[in-house]
């Protein structure tokens, strides 16, 4: 937690920052000592030498060379052109030294304007400056957890019910639609049998041992058994009439099979969205 991390940071940075601060202060003290000695030497040299005369001698000896103007810039008398002075050369840069006045007037030799400007700021990592973690939380909100848990449980229960109901309703609707389709197609074919069949029928008859066809009951009311006015034609007409009548009822029944699921979806469509805030 926070306090453990604080201890780790203190262990990692407190000692190392103290050591680094001490090393930097020693290094800065040596720089101050060196700078002070340099400043004093430059000041003493400035008081002890004739800067203007020495600068003129340097210019006579080195005029026309690197970092110096042409000789006629400094003067026109013979001393500037026939000077016997030897120009002092810096062997490291292979160029003549500057005039003494340039070195004495170097701005860096006057630094710092105040020694306090070179004082190091404290960069030590102090553990006491890092505040401790004050626990202000009174623990979890039981009421919020209870409410959230109930809503989560209700939502899970609703999801399970919704999935089960969705597949159940889909299966029922699928069955009803296919049963309706089969019944409707078959019933329509029965209703319009005259346009869909060759009008040839097969019937079951009874015969005796001699092979003579025995007429059904009430056949004696007709002059003939077959033919336009025969008993067989009357039975056929009656059978076809019942056949078509039942087919019409089957068409109606096939259409009515779709009513339950259509009405059901219309009634429950607005209640299919889950709303946890509506729970009591």
Secondary structure, DSSP 8 states (H G I E B T S, - for coil): -HHHHHHHHHHHHHHHHHHHHHHHHHHHHHHHHHHHHHHHHHHHHHHHS-HHHHHHHHHHHHTTSTTS--HHHH--SHHHHS------EETTTTEE---HHHHHT-GGGG--SSGGGG--------GGGS--------S--HHHHHHHHHHHHHHHHHHHHHHHHHHHHHHHHHHHHHHHHHHHHHHHHHHTHHHHS-S------EE-TTS-EE--TTGGGSS-SSSTTSHHHHHHHHHHHHHHHHHHHHHHHHHHTTHHHHHHHHHHGGG-S--GGG--
